[in-house]
Amino acid sequence: MNSMNPKVDEYLGKAKKWQEEFEKLRMIILDCGLAEELKWGCPCYTFEKSNIVLIHGFKEYCALLFFKGALLKDPKDILIQQTENVQAGRQIRFTNVREIVKMKTVLKAYIHEAKEKAGLKVKYKKTSEFKIPEELQNKLDETPALRKAFDALTPGRQRAYLFYFSQPKQSKTRAARVEKCTHQILNGKGLND
């Protein structure tokens, strides 16, 4: 069993919810020969400096997040893609310790497969393959300077804007977001710059 990281001990000690589930997941993961770190405020497990799996909790469930879960075979059909925009990561969700205990062997198999695939690359969709919200497309068509500025952004910044503009259900809200961000795009800035 690999050594436990004191930062993770501290994190688990402060956990208000899912503490028992986190501890059980931690033991299963450490038994698979992964190094334990605290990254992004969560217990993260690596193999040869590659991120393999992360433990995190939400209101309704806690989960194992496989960074390259899209590459896993998933014979038990338990991997969940959180949203349609998540390309690589996949979760296995739990609501109690019994589920984790029952799945221990399966979880270890998935973790070992993830370790084997640590060096592989996930094939990501190109930014050009994402749907452009109609409200943004109209603004790009009517403002050539905005089109030029948007095209000059890095693919990651473009995707961030596309996701942000696509989220609202109402067209007027999408249009308001496009309007609000126009100046930032013209200045070559990303959504969170």
ChimeraX attribute file (.defattr): number of C-alpha atoms within 10 A of each C-alpha:
attribute: neighborCount
match mode: 1-to-1
recipient: residues
	/A:1	12
	/A:2	13
	/A:3	11
	/A:4	14
	/A:5	14
	/A:6	12
	/A:7	16
	/A:8	19
	/A:9	13
	/A:10	11
	/A:11	16
	/A:12	19
	/A:13	11
	/A:14	10
	/A:15	12
	/A:16	8
	/A:17	14
	/A:18	21
	/A:19	17
	/A:20	13
	/A:21	22
	/A:22	21
	/A:23	16
	/A:24	16
	/A:25	22
	/A:26	21
	/A:27	13
	/A:28	18
	/A:29	26
	/A:30	17
	/A:31	13
	/A:32	17
	/A:33	17
	/A:34	24
	/A:35	21
	/A:36	23
	/A:37	19
	/A:38	18
	/A:39	13
	/A:40	8
	/A:41	11
	/A:42	16
	/A:43	21
	/A:44	23
	/A:45	23
	/A:46	17
	/A:47	18
	/A:48	11
	/A:49	10
	/A:50	15
	/A:51	20
	/A:52	26
	/A:53	27
	/A:54	24
	/A:55	22
	/A:56	18
	/A:57	19
	/A:58	11
	/A:59	8
	/A:60	8
	/A:61	15
	/A:62	22
	/A:63	22
	/A:64	23
	/A:65	22
	/A:66	25
	/A:67	20
	/A:68	22
	/A:69	26
	/A:70	20
	/A:71	19
	/A:72	16
	/A:73	12
	/A:74	14
	/A:75	9
	/A:76	8
	/A:77	8
	/A:78	12
	/A:79	21
	/A:80	17
	/A:81	17
	/A:82	12
	/A:83	9
	/A:84	6
	/A:85	11
	/A:86	11
	/A:87	17
	/A:88	16
	/A:89	20
	/A:90	24
	/A:91	22
	/A:92	19
	/A:93	20
	/A:94	17
	/A:95	16
	/A:96	13
	/A:97	17
	/A:98	12
	/A:99	12
	/A:100	20
	/A:101	14
	/A:102	10
	/A:103	12
	/A:104	15
	/A:105	12
	/A:106	15
	/A:107	19
	/A:108	16
	/A:109	13
	/A:110	19
	/A:111	23
	/A:112	17
	/A:113	17
	/A:114	24
	/A:115	21
	/A:116	13
	/A:117	17
	/A:118	19
	/A:119	12
	/A:120	10
	/A:121	10
	/A:122	15
	/A:123	10
	/A:124	9
	/A:125	10
	/A:126	10
	/A:127	16
	/A:128	10
	/A:129	7
	/A:130	13
	/A:131	12
	/A:132	17
	/A:133	18
	/A:134	14
	/A:135	19
	/A:136	22
	/A:137	14
	/A:138	12
	/A:139	16
	/A:140	19
	/A:141	11
	/A:142	11
	/A:143	11
	/A:144	11
	/A:145	13
	/A:146	20
	/A:147	17
	/A:148	14
	/A:149	17
	/A:150	23
	/A:151	14
	/A:152	14
	/A:153	17
	/A:154	13
	/A:155	14
	/A:156	13
	/A:157	19
	/A:158	20
	/A:159	21
	/A:160	15
	/A:161	21
	/A:162	19
	/A:163	15
	/A:164	15
	/A:165	23
	/A:166	22
	/A:167	12
	/A:168	13
	/A:169	9
	/A:170	9
	/A:171	14
	/A:172	11
	/A:173	15
	/A:174	20
	/A:175	19
	/A:176	13
	/A:177	19
	/A:178	23
	/A:179	14
	/A:180	11
	/A:181	15
	/A:182	18
	/A:183	12
	/A:184	16
	/A:185	24
	/A:186	16
	/A:187	12
	/A:188	18
	/A:189	17
	/A:190	18
	/A:191	16
	/A:192	8
	/A:193	7
